């Protein structure tokens, strides 16, 4: 049985910023990236939320899935997974190039 994926407000704002960033290239490129991100949410996180390890900067209960955009740009999909309620809560879509001290959710 799949988990329901819920996106917190902070993560949604970061995803919206990502949309602005990717659409600055081409509409097709932005569409491809959002299709990939949707696949991560609907398949990887919804079906296998415990495959990812705990996020190195925070530890448990936060897990992280690495989303790569090209060779240099990386984002961490940071989330928690509640097995009893079958809910994945995405708390951040964090650009890995940011200062780790700036991480706050």
Order of alpha helices (4+ residues) and beta strands (2+ residues): beta-alpha-alpha-beta-beta-beta
